[in-house]
Structure formats: structure tokens, C-alpha cells
Amino acid sequence: MPNISSVSEFLLLAFADTRELQLLHFALFLGIYLAALLGNGLILSAVACHHRLHTPMYFFLLNLALLDLGCISTTLPKAMANALWDTRAISYQGCAAQVFFFLFFISAEYYNLTIMAYDRYVAICKPLHYGSLLGSRACAQMAAAAWGSGFLNAVLHMANTFSLPLCQGNAVDQFFCEIPHILKLSCSDAYLREVAALVFSASLAFGCFVFIVLSYVQVFRAVLRMPSEQGQHKAFSTCLPHLAVVSLFVSTAMFAYLKPPSISSPSLDLVMAVLYSVVPPVLNPLIYSMRNQELKEALWKLMFRCVSGE
């Protein structure tokens, strides 16, 4: 029985058999990737360069933009390179690195989204305590906890997954190295250890999701008691898109990692992976800037400075 050392590379999912369609997929992924780089890069620049945006909400938004850039940069560039050069191969070390960094960024992003829900809850439901509960030190500690938890989660799953013996070939039916598809290549019952770790992580993620939902329930109850319709509109326009993105992210990621093998299919797996790994990094800049007047003004000032050369 071949062991893990006999696998030197993995073969990722091929999007198309013809050269024309491969180049079309490359162009599509390139456009998506550039849109994510531009949107998140603008948010990073706006928040970093404007002192008016140096508040807890924008600090966590800056962290979200960084994590979005890391997440999408872990998966799409390799998929684009494979489509451009007509290959499916990724080295064993490259696959392990992709699993680690993807889980690191996506886990830390989810914890950061949980903190952002708490920030909105305190800002709207406990405004008099906002400064004491979300001071600069508390914000730094929460952000460090999100990044640190993501790191530990990534180390746990990468170590479990790549300690397994593999004897079912080296074809990964996904456009990046995704743990459920690597587990299918295992020939040992030891893979159940990683399944248990995935269930544990999913339980934590569900707990965070419940916290997010409860936070927004309290926010919506407080908003509905506001006498100002303008204030209600502003609060709903900020919170509802956030809740929608989190719900999409959680539902598709849990389905991808916890679904039974009996309902697995390459096309369904591909759609789920795109929805939780590619769509959020592209949509988040639009959602958090389109309805945010302060951020839009900061972006216009930033672009004006660039154009005028100041």
C-alpha cells in the first residue's frame, strides 16, 4: 500500500478540455481576482490614510480586507496559472501550503466577522459603553485573537490531513486543495480523526453564527425603536448585507465540508467552493462601501489625490 511519501504532486480539477475554454476561464478568474484586489486595496488605502476612519468599525473592516486578499490570493492565482499553462499539477508541498493558508485566512475572516457583529451590537444597543468596551487595546486584542485562532485552526487541520496515508490516486476534484477531497484519497481509518476535527470546527463556527444572528436580532430590535426613519434605514443598510454575506459564507462552507459523500458531485462541489471562497472577497468591498457615506467620501478624496498628484 503506497504511503503519503509516494505522492509528490496532486492533480487539481480541470475546468475545460479545450484550449479556448481554458483561456476563457483564465480571463474570467483574472477579472474576478483583479476586482477583489482593487476593491479590498481601495478599502485598505482609504482606512489607512484617513484619520476620520480610525475607529473600531473601520479597523475591523481593514482586517477583513486583508483577510479577503489573503484568502482569494491563496486559491485563484494557482487556478489561473493551471488554466493558462494547460496543466493540473500542484506539488505536495504547494498543496499543503494552500490548505494551511486558505484555512488560516478563511477562519480568521469568520472570527473577524463575528467581532464586527459584536461591534455593531455595542454601537447601536450600548452606545454609552462603546468607548470602554471597544477601546484601542480591546480592538487590538480581539483582532489578534481572530488571527491567532485562524492560525491554530489551520495548523490543526493541515497536520491531521497531511499525516494520512494516501492510496486512492492523486486527483483532487476541486480547483484548489480542499480537505474533503484530499480525505477521499486516504486509505486509512485515521481520516476519521480529521473528520472529527472538522465537526468540532463546524460546531465552533455554528456557535459564532448563532452569536452573530442574536447580535443582529438585538440590533434590529433597537433600530425599530428609533424615531428617525433615516437612522433606521442607515442601520438596516449596514447590517442586513453583512448578515446576508455571513449566511452565504457559513451555509456553503458547512455544506462543502460536512455533506455526505452520497450527494457529492463535481459541479455541485465547484459551485459551493466558489460561493464560499471566491464570492465573499469580491462582494465584501461593495457591500461595506456602497452604503457607507464616510468610506465613499474617503475613497473619492483618495482618488482625487492620486489624479491631482498631491
C-alpha positions as YAML, in Angstrom:
chain: A
units: angstrom
residues:
- id: 1
  name: MET
  ca: [0.00, 0.00, 0.00]
- id: 2
  name: PRO
  ca: [1.62, 3.31, -1.02]
- id: 3
  name: ASN
  ca: [2.02, 5.79, 1.79]
- id: 4
  name: ILE
  ca: [1.95, 9.55, 1.88]
- id: 5
  name: SER
  ca: [5.61, 9.88, 0.86]
- id: 6
  name: SER
  ca: [4.82, 8.27, -2.53]
- id: 7
  name: VAL
  ca: [2.62, 11.24, -3.53]
- id: 8
  name: SER
  ca: [4.79, 14.01, -4.94]
- id: 9
  name: GLU
  ca: [2.02, 16.07, -6.54]
- id: 10
  name: PHE
  ca: [-1.74, 16.36, -6.81]
- id: 11
  name: LEU
  ca: [-3.90, 16.94, -9.88]
- id: 12
  name: LEU
  ca: [-6.50, 19.68, -9.49]
- id: 13
  name: LEU
  ca: [-9.84, 19.85, -11.25]
- id: 14
  name: ALA
  ca: [-9.65, 20.80, -14.93]
- id: 15
  name: PHE
  ca: [-12.26, 23.40, -15.85]
- id: 16
  name: ALA
  ca: [-12.32, 22.57, -19.55]
- id: 17
  name: ASP
  ca: [-10.83, 20.21, -22.13]
- id: 18
  name: THR
  ca: [-10.45, 22.68, -25.00]
- id: 19
  name: ARG
  ca: [-7.79, 25.38, -25.11]
- id: 20
  name: GLU
  ca: [-10.31, 28.13, -25.89]
- id: 21
  name: LEU
  ca: [-12.40, 27.37, -22.81]
- id: 22
  name: GLN
  ca: [-9.28, 27.18, -20.65]
- id: 23
  name: LEU
  ca: [-8.28, 30.67, -21.75]
- id: 24
  name: LEU
  ca: [-11.84, 31.86, -21.14]
- id: 25
  name: HIS
  ca: [-11.68, 30.53, -17.58]
- id: 26
  name: PHE
  ca: [-8.31, 32.23, -17.13]
- id: 27
  name: ALA
  ca: [-9.76, 35.56, -18.28]
- id: 28
  name: LEU
  ca: [-12.80, 35.14, -16.02]
- id: 29
  name: PHE
  ca: [-10.69, 34.33, -12.96]
- id: 30
  name: LEU
  ca: [-8.31, 37.16, -13.77]
- id: 31
  name: GLY
  ca: [-11.19, 39.64, -13.88]
- id: 32
  name: ILE
  ca: [-12.57, 38.36, -10.57]
- id: 33
  name: TYR
  ca: [-9.14, 38.47, -8.94]
- id: 34
  name: LEU
  ca: [-8.38, 42.00, -10.15]
- id: 35
  name: ALA
  ca: [-11.79, 43.17, -8.91]
- id: 36
  name: ALA
  ca: [-11.05, 41.71, -5.47]
- id: 37
  name: LEU
  ca: [-7.57, 43.28, -5.42]
- id: 38
  name: LEU
  ca: [-8.95, 46.68, -6.45]
- id: 39
  name: GLY
  ca: [-11.90, 46.71, -4.05]
- id: 40
  name: ASN
  ca: [-10.03, 45.49, -1.00]
- id: 41
  name: GLY
  ca: [-6.96, 47.55, -1.86]
- id: 42
  name: LEU
  ca: [-9.06, 50.72, -2.00]
- id: 43
  name: ILE
  ca: [-10.57, 49.96, 1.41]
- id: 44
  name: LEU
  ca: [-7.13, 49.36, 2.89]
- id: 45
  name: SER
  ca: [-5.82, 52.63, 1.44]
- id: 46
  name: ALA
  ca: [-8.86, 54.66, 2.49]
- id: 47
  name: VAL
  ca: [-8.87, 53.39, 6.08]
- id: 48
  name: ALA
  ca: [-5.11, 53.71, 6.48]
- id: 49
  name: CYS
  ca: [-4.86, 57.21, 5.01]
- id: 50
  name: HIS
  ca: [-7.86, 58.96, 6.59]
- id: 51
  name: HIS
  ca: [-7.80, 59.70, 10.32]
- id: 52
  name: ARG
  ca: [-11.60, 60.02, 10.42]
- id: 53
  name: LEU
  ca: [-11.78, 56.30, 9.66]
- id: 54
  name: HIS
  ca: [-9.50, 55.31, 12.54]
- id: 55
  name: THR
  ca: [-12.40, 53.87, 14.55]
- id: 56
  name: PRO
  ca: [-13.13, 50.28, 15.71]
- id: 57
  name: MET
  ca: [-15.60, 49.60, 12.88]
- id: 58
  name: TYR
  ca: [-13.11, 50.57, 10.18]
- id: 59
  name: PHE
  ca: [-10.24, 48.85, 11.99]
- id: 60
  name: PHE
  ca: [-12.10, 45.55, 11.71]
- id: 61
  name: LEU
  ca: [-13.06, 46.39, 8.13]
- id: 62
  name: LEU
  ca: [-9.36, 46.86, 7.37]
- id: 63
  name: ASN
  ca: [-8.66, 43.43, 8.87]
- id: 64
  name: LEU
  ca: [-11.47, 41.97, 6.76]
- id: 65
  name: ALA
  ca: [-9.95, 43.44, 3.59]
- id: 66
  name: LEU
  ca: [-6.54, 41.99, 4.45]
- id: 67
  name: LEU
  ca: [-8.03, 38.56, 5.10]
- id: 68
  name: ASP
  ca: [-10.09, 38.70, 1.90]
- id: 69
  name: LEU
  ca: [-6.95, 39.46, -0.10]
- id: 70
  name: GLY
  ca: [-5.11, 36.59, 1.55]
- id: 71
  name: CYS
  ca: [-7.99, 34.16, 1.04]
- id: 72
  name: ILE
  ca: [-8.54, 34.80, -2.66]
- id: 73
  name: SER
  ca: [-4.78, 35.02, -3.35]
- id: 74
  name: THR
  ca: [-4.36, 31.50, -1.97]
- id: 75
  name: THR
  ca: [-6.67, 29.84, -4.49]
- id: 76
  name: LEU
  ca: [-7.22, 31.85, -7.68]
- id: 77
  name: PRO
  ca: [-3.62, 32.52, -8.85]
- id: 78
  name: LYS
  ca: [-2.84, 28.79, -8.99]
- id: 79
  name: ALA
  ca: [-6.12, 28.07, -10.78]
- id: 80
  name: MET
  ca: [-5.33, 30.84, -13.28]
- id: 81
  name: ALA
  ca: [-1.79, 29.54, -13.84]
- id: 82
  name: ASN
  ca: [-3.06, 26.00, -14.45]
- id: 83
  name: ALA
  ca: [-5.66, 27.25, -16.94]
- id: 84
  name: LEU
  ca: [-3.10, 29.43, -18.73]
- id: 85
  name: TRP
  ca: [-0.39, 26.77, -18.97]
- id: 86
  name: ASP
  ca: [-2.76, 23.85, -19.62]
- id: 87
  name: THR
  ca: [-1.78, 21.84, -16.56]
- id: 88
  name: ARG
  ca: [-3.50, 20.43, -13.46]
- id: 89
  name: ALA
  ca: [-0.49, 19.76, -11.26]
- id: 90
  name: ILE
  ca: [0.25, 21.21, -7.84]
- id: 91
  name: SER
  ca: [3.19, 19.95, -5.78]
- id: 92
  name: TYR
  ca: [2.65, 18.11, -2.50]
- id: 93
  name: GLN
  ca: [4.26, 20.99, -0.59]
- id: 94
  name: GLY
  ca: [2.24, 23.52, -2.58]
- id: 95
  name: CYS
  ca: [-0.98, 21.69, -1.75]
- id: 96
  name: ALA
  ca: [-0.11, 21.59, 1.95]
- id: 97
  name: ALA
  ca: [0.71, 25.32, 1.89]
- id: 98
  name: GLN
  ca: [-2.54, 26.08, 0.09]
- id: 99
  name: VAL
  ca: [-4.57, 24.15, 2.67]
- id: 100
  name: PHE
  ca: [-2.79, 25.91, 5.53]
- id: 101
  name: PHE
  ca: [-3.07, 29.47, 4.22]
- id: 102
  name: PHE
  ca: [-6.62, 29.05, 2.96]
- id: 103
  name: LEU
  ca: [-7.83, 27.73, 6.32]
- id: 104
  name: PHE
  ca: [-5.82, 30.38, 8.15]
- id: 105
  name: PHE
  ca: [-7.32, 33.29, 6.22]
- id: 106
  name: ILE
  ca: [-10.87, 31.96, 5.97]
- id: 107
  name: SER
  ca: [-11.05, 31.00, 9.66]
- id: 108
  name: ALA
  ca: [-9.62, 34.33, 10.80]
- id: 109
  name: GLU
  ca: [-12.06, 36.12, 8.46]
- id: 110
  name: TYR
  ca: [-15.02, 34.35, 10.01]
- id: 111
  name: TYR
  ca: [-13.89, 35.21, 13.53]
- id: 112
  name: ASN
  ca: [-13.37, 38.80, 12.38]
- id: 113
  name: LEU
  ca: [-16.93, 38.88, 11.00]
- id: 114
  name: THR
  ca: [-18.14, 37.70, 14.42]
- id: 115
  name: ILE
  ca: [-16.27, 40.58, 16.07]
- id: 116
  name: MET
  ca: [-17.79, 43.01, 13.55]
- id: 117
  name: ALA
  ca: [-21.27, 41.84, 14.56]
- id: 118
  name: TYR
  ca: [-20.35, 42.49, 18.20]
- id: 119
  name: ASP
  ca: [-19.08, 45.95, 17.23]
- id: 120
  name: ARG
  ca: [-22.41, 46.82, 15.59]
- id: 121
  name: TYR
  ca: [-24.31, 45.44, 18.60]
- id: 122
  name: VAL
  ca: [-22.38, 47.61, 21.05]
- id: 123
  name: ALA
  ca: [-22.53, 50.68, 18.78]
- id: 124
  name: ILE
  ca: [-26.33, 50.54, 18.41]
- id: 125
  name: CYS
  ca: [-27.55, 48.83, 21.59]
- id: 126
  name: LYS
  ca: [-24.98, 50.13, 24.10]
- id: 127
  name: PRO
  ca: [-23.66, 53.38, 22.61]
- id: 128
  name: LEU
  ca: [-22.73, 54.88, 26.00]
- id: 129
  name: HIS
  ca: [-20.39, 51.95, 26.68]
- id: 130
  name: TYR
  ca: [-18.86, 51.85, 23.19]
- id: 131
  name: GLY
  ca: [-15.66, 53.64, 24.12]
- id: 132
  name: SER
  ca: [-14.98, 51.44, 27.14]
- id: 133
  name: LEU
  ca: [-15.92, 48.10, 25.52]
- id: 134
  name: LEU
  ca: [-14.19, 48.76, 22.21]
- id: 135
  name: GLY
  ca: [-11.15, 50.83, 23.07]
- id: 136
  name: SER
  ca: [-7.98, 50.61, 21.01]
- id: 137
  name: ARG
  ca: [-6.44, 47.95, 23.27]
- id: 138
  name: ALA
  ca: [-9.59, 45.80, 23.27]
- id: 139
  name: CYS
  ca: [-9.81, 46.05, 19.47]
- id: 140
  name: ALA
  ca: [-6.18, 45.01, 19.05]
- id: 141
  name: GLN
  ca: [-6.68, 42.06, 21.39]
- id: 142
  name: MET
  ca: [-9.82, 40.89, 19.57]
- id: 143
  name: ALA
  ca: [-8.15, 41.18, 16.17]
- id: 144
  name: ALA
  ca: [-5.10, 39.27, 17.46]
- id: 145
  name: ALA
  ca: [-7.42, 36.59, 18.84]
- id: 146
  name: ALA
  ca: [-9.11, 36.23, 15.43]
- id: 147
  name: TRP
  ca: [-5.80, 35.90, 13.58]
- id: 148
  name: GLY
  ca: [-4.36, 33.58, 16.24]
- id: 149
  name: SER
  ca: [-7.42, 31.33, 16.26]
- id: 150
  name: GLY
  ca: [-7.26, 31.10, 12.48]
- id: 151
  name: PHE
  ca: [-3.59, 30.09, 12.69]
- id: 152
  name: LEU
  ca: [-4.27, 27.36, 15.26]
- id: 153
  name: ASN
  ca: [-7.22, 26.04, 13.25]
- id: 154
  name: ALA
  ca: [-5.09, 25.89, 10.10]
- id: 155
  name: VAL
  ca: [-2.23, 24.07, 11.86]
- id: 156
  name: LEU
  ca: [-4.65, 21.52, 13.36]
- id: 157
  name: HIS
  ca: [-6.33, 20.61, 10.08]
- id: 158
  name: MET
  ca: [-3.19, 20.69, 7.93]
- id: 159
  name: ALA
  ca: [-1.30, 18.42, 10.35]
- id: 160
  name: ASN
  ca: [-4.21, 15.96, 10.56]
- id: 161
  name: THR
  ca: [-4.82, 15.87, 6.82]
- id: 162
  name: PHE
  ca: [-1.25, 15.52, 5.60]
- id: 163
  name: SER
  ca: [-0.33, 12.86, 8.14]
- id: 164
  name: LEU
  ca: [-2.74, 10.45, 6.44]
- id: 165
  name: PRO
  ca: [-1.55, 7.68, 4.11]
- id: 166
  name: LEU
  ca: [-2.92, 8.12, 0.59]
- id: 167
  name: CYS
  ca: [-3.59, 5.23, -1.76]
- id: 168
  name: GLN
  ca: [-6.57, 6.35, -3.89]
- id: 169
  name: GLY
  ca: [-4.57, 8.22, -6.50]
- id: 170
  name: ASN
  ca: [-3.68, 11.91, -6.51]
- id: 171
  name: ALA
  ca: [-6.63, 13.55, -8.32]
- id: 172
  name: VAL
  ca: [-8.33, 16.29, -6.26]
- id: 173
  name: ASP
  ca: [-11.76, 17.04, -7.72]
- id: 174
  name: GLN
  ca: [-11.62, 20.75, -6.89]
- id: 175
  name: PHE
  ca: [-9.86, 23.82, -8.32]
- id: 176
  name: PHE
  ca: [-7.80, 24.13, -5.13]
- id: 177
  name: CYS
  ca: [-6.66, 21.74, -2.41]
- id: 178
  name: GLU
  ca: [-9.78, 21.30, -0.31]
- id: 179
  name: ILE
  ca: [-9.65, 18.97, 2.70]
- id: 180
  name: PRO
  ca: [-12.78, 16.85, 1.96]
- id: 181
  name: HIS
  ca: [-11.38, 15.93, -1.46]
- id: 182
  name: ILE
  ca: [-7.96, 15.06, -0.03]
- id: 183
  name: LEU
  ca: [-9.62, 12.84, 2.59]
- id: 184
  name: LYS
  ca: [-11.22, 10.85, -0.24]
- id: 185
  name: LEU
  ca: [-7.69, 9.77, -1.25]
- id: 186
  name: SER
  ca: [-6.95, 8.27, 2.15]
- id: 187
  name: CYS
  ca: [-6.79, 4.51, 2.63]
- id: 188
  name: SER
  ca: [-6.76, 4.53, 6.44]
- id: 189
  name: ASP
  ca: [-9.40, 4.85, 9.13]
- id: 190
  name: ALA
  ca: [-7.20, 7.59, 10.57]
- id: 191
  name: TYR
  ca: [-9.08, 10.02, 8.30]
- id: 192
  name: LEU
  ca: [-11.90, 9.86, 10.87]
- id: 193
  name: ARG
  ca: [-9.64, 11.90, 13.17]
- id: 194
  name: GLU
  ca: [-9.71, 14.78, 10.70]
- id: 195
  name: VAL
  ca: [-13.47, 14.32, 10.22]
- id: 196
  name: ALA
  ca: [-13.89, 14.71, 13.97]
- id: 197
  name: ALA
  ca: [-11.71, 17.85, 13.88]
- id: 198
  name: LEU
  ca: [-13.87, 19.24, 11.05]
- id: 199
  name: VAL
  ca: [-17.05, 18.57, 13.05]
- id: 200
  name: PHE
  ca: [-15.50, 20.34, 16.06]
- id: 201
  name: SER
  ca: [-14.55, 23.36, 13.93]
- id: 202
  name: ALA
  ca: [-18.00, 23.38, 12.36]
- id: 203
  name: SER
  ca: [-19.56, 23.40, 15.85]
- id: 204
  name: LEU
  ca: [-17.46, 26.44, 16.78]
- id: 205
  name: ALA
  ca: [-18.43, 28.11, 13.51]
- id: 206
  name: PHE
  ca: [-22.10, 27.43, 14.17]
- id: 207
  name: GLY
  ca: [-21.72, 28.89, 17.67]
- id: 208
  name: CYS
  ca: [-20.24, 32.05, 16.15]
- id: 209
  name: PHE
  ca: [-23.10, 32.16, 13.64]
- id: 210
  name: VAL
  ca: [-25.67, 31.94, 16.45]
- id: 211
  name: PHE
  ca: [-23.85, 34.78, 18.22]
- id: 212
  name: ILE
  ca: [-23.92, 36.87, 15.03]
- id: 213
  name: VAL
  ca: [-27.64, 36.24, 14.48]
- id: 214
  name: LEU
  ca: [-28.51, 37.03, 18.11]
- id: 215
  name: SER
  ca: [-26.42, 40.21, 17.93]
- id: 216
  name: TYR
  ca: [-28.32, 41.38, 14.86]
- id: 217
  name: VAL
  ca: [-31.66, 40.44, 16.38]
- id: 218
  name: GLN
  ca: [-30.84, 42.81, 19.23]
- id: 219
  name: VAL
  ca: [-29.64, 45.42, 16.73]
- id: 220
  name: PHE
  ca: [-32.85, 45.20, 14.68]
- id: 221
  name: ARG
  ca: [-34.99, 45.44, 17.80]
- id: 222
  name: ALA
  ca: [-33.12, 48.59, 18.84]
- id: 223
  name: VAL
  ca: [-33.33, 50.02, 15.31]
- id: 224
  name: LEU
  ca: [-37.10, 49.53, 15.13]
- id: 225
  name: ARG
  ca: [-37.45, 51.65, 18.27]
- id: 226
  name: MET
  ca: [-35.59, 54.55, 16.64]
- id: 227
  name: PRO
  ca: [-37.81, 57.59, 15.98]
- id: 228
  name: SER
  ca: [-35.80, 58.56, 12.90]
- id: 229
  name: GLU
  ca: [-36.55, 56.71, 9.66]
- id: 230
  name: GLN
  ca: [-33.19, 57.85, 8.32]
- id: 231
  name: GLY
  ca: [-31.45, 56.23, 11.27]
- id: 232
  name: GLN
  ca: [-33.40, 53.02, 10.72]
- id: 233
  name: HIS
  ca: [-32.51, 52.97, 7.04]
- id: 234
  name: LYS
  ca: [-28.81, 53.54, 7.75]
- id: 235
  name: ALA
  ca: [-28.69, 50.78, 10.36]
- id: 236
  name: PHE
  ca: [-30.56, 48.26, 8.20]
- id: 237
  name: SER
  ca: [-28.48, 49.07, 5.10]
- id: 238
  name: THR
  ca: [-25.31, 48.42, 7.11]
- id: 239
  name: CYS
  ca: [-26.39, 45.27, 8.96]
- id: 240
  name: LEU
  ca: [-28.55, 43.34, 6.50]
- id: 241
  name: PRO
  ca: [-25.85, 42.94, 3.79]
- id: 242
  name: HIS
  ca: [-23.37, 41.86, 6.48]
- id: 243
  name: LEU
  ca: [-25.80, 39.21, 7.72]
- id: 244
  name: ALA
  ca: [-26.50, 38.06, 4.15]
- id: 245
  name: VAL
  ca: [-22.79, 37.57, 3.35]
- id: 246
  name: VAL
  ca: [-22.18, 35.73, 6.62]
- id: 247
  name: SER
  ca: [-25.16, 33.44, 5.98]
- id: 248
  name: LEU
  ca: [-23.94, 32.63, 2.45]
- id: 249
  name: PHE
  ca: [-20.42, 32.04, 3.72]
- id: 250
  name: VAL
  ca: [-21.44, 29.73, 6.59]
- id: 251
  name: SER
  ca: [-24.09, 27.72, 4.72]
- id: 252
  name: THR
  ca: [-21.91, 26.97, 1.68]
- id: 253
  name: ALA
  ca: [-18.73, 26.25, 3.69]
- id: 254
  name: MET
  ca: [-20.54, 23.87, 6.06]
- id: 255
  name: PHE
  ca: [-22.21, 22.13, 3.14]
- id: 256
  name: ALA
  ca: [-18.85, 21.74, 1.37]
- id: 257
  name: TYR
  ca: [-17.08, 20.29, 4.41]
- id: 258
  name: LEU
  ca: [-19.85, 18.28, 6.11]
- id: 259
  name: LYS
  ca: [-22.06, 17.00, 3.29]
- id: 260
  name: PRO
  ca: [-22.42, 13.20, 2.97]
- id: 261
  name: PRO
  ca: [-20.49, 11.62, 0.06]
- id: 262
  name: SER
  ca: [-23.74, 10.33, -1.43]
- id: 263
  name: ILE
  ca: [-24.79, 13.82, -2.59]
- id: 264
  name: SER
  ca: [-21.37, 14.87, -3.83]
- id: 265
  name: SER
  ca: [-20.85, 15.78, -7.48]
- id: 266
  name: PRO
  ca: [-18.05, 17.73, -9.21]
- id: 267
  name: SER
  ca: [-20.33, 20.53, -10.42]
- id: 268
  name: LEU
  ca: [-22.06, 20.95, -7.05]
- id: 269
  name: ASP
  ca: [-18.73, 20.90, -5.18]
- id: 270
  name: LEU
  ca: [-17.34, 23.51, -7.56]
- id: 271
  name: VAL
  ca: [-20.30, 25.84, -7.09]
- id: 272
  name: MET
  ca: [-20.13, 25.55, -3.29]
- id: 273
  name: ALA
  ca: [-16.38, 26.22, -3.28]
- id: 274
  name: VAL
  ca: [-16.74, 29.31, -5.45]
- id: 275
  name: LEU
  ca: [-19.57, 30.63, -3.26]
- id: 276
  name: TYR
  ca: [-17.60, 30.48, -0.01]
- id: 277
  name: SER
  ca: [-14.04, 31.08, -1.25]
- id: 278
  name: VAL
  ca: [-14.33, 33.49, -4.20]
- id: 279
  name: VAL
  ca: [-17.62, 35.39, -3.90]
- id: 280
  name: PRO
  ca: [-17.18, 36.93, -0.39]
- id: 281
  name: PRO
  ca: [-13.77, 38.56, -1.09]
- id: 282
  name: VAL
  ca: [-15.26, 40.19, -4.20]
- id: 283
  name: LEU
  ca: [-18.59, 41.21, -2.66]
- id: 284
  name: ASN
  ca: [-17.38, 42.45, 0.73]
- id: 285
  name: PRO
  ca: [-15.79, 45.68, -0.60]
- id: 286
  name: LEU
  ca: [-19.00, 46.50, -2.48]
- id: 287
  name: ILE
  ca: [-21.28, 45.72, 0.45]
- id: 288
  name: TYR
  ca: [-19.27, 47.69, 3.00]
- id: 289
  name: SER
  ca: [-18.57, 50.70, 0.81]
- id: 290
  name: MET
  ca: [-21.66, 51.12, -1.38]
- id: 291
  name: ARG
  ca: [-23.93, 52.22, 1.51]
- id: 292
  name: ASN
  ca: [-21.23, 53.83, 3.64]
- id: 293
  name: GLN
  ca: [-21.05, 57.57, 3.05]
- id: 294
  name: GLU
  ca: [-17.90, 58.11, 5.14]
- id: 295
  name: LEU
  ca: [-16.00, 55.43, 3.26]
- id: 296
  name: LYS
  ca: [-17.21, 56.68, -0.12]
- id: 297
  name: GLU
  ca: [-16.05, 60.21, 0.71]
- id: 298
  name: ALA
  ca: [-12.66, 58.88, 1.81]
- id: 299
  name: LEU
  ca: [-12.32, 56.90, -1.43]
- id: 300
  name: TRP
  ca: [-13.20, 59.95, -3.55]
- id: 301
  name: LYS
  ca: [-10.62, 62.03, -1.69]
- id: 302
  name: LEU
  ca: [-8.04, 59.29, -2.17]
- id: 303
  name: MET
  ca: [-8.70, 59.06, -5.91]
- id: 304
  name: PHE
  ca: [-8.63, 62.86, -6.22]
- id: 305
  name: ARG
  ca: [-5.22, 62.95, -4.56]
- id: 306
  name: CYS
  ca: [-3.93, 60.28, -6.94]
- id: 307
  name: VAL
  ca: [-5.25, 62.08, -10.01]
- id: 308
  name: SER
  ca: [-4.03, 65.51, -8.90]
- id: 309
  name: GLY
  ca: [-0.66, 64.11, -7.83]
- id: 310
  name: GLU
  ca: [-0.78, 65.61, -4.37]
...
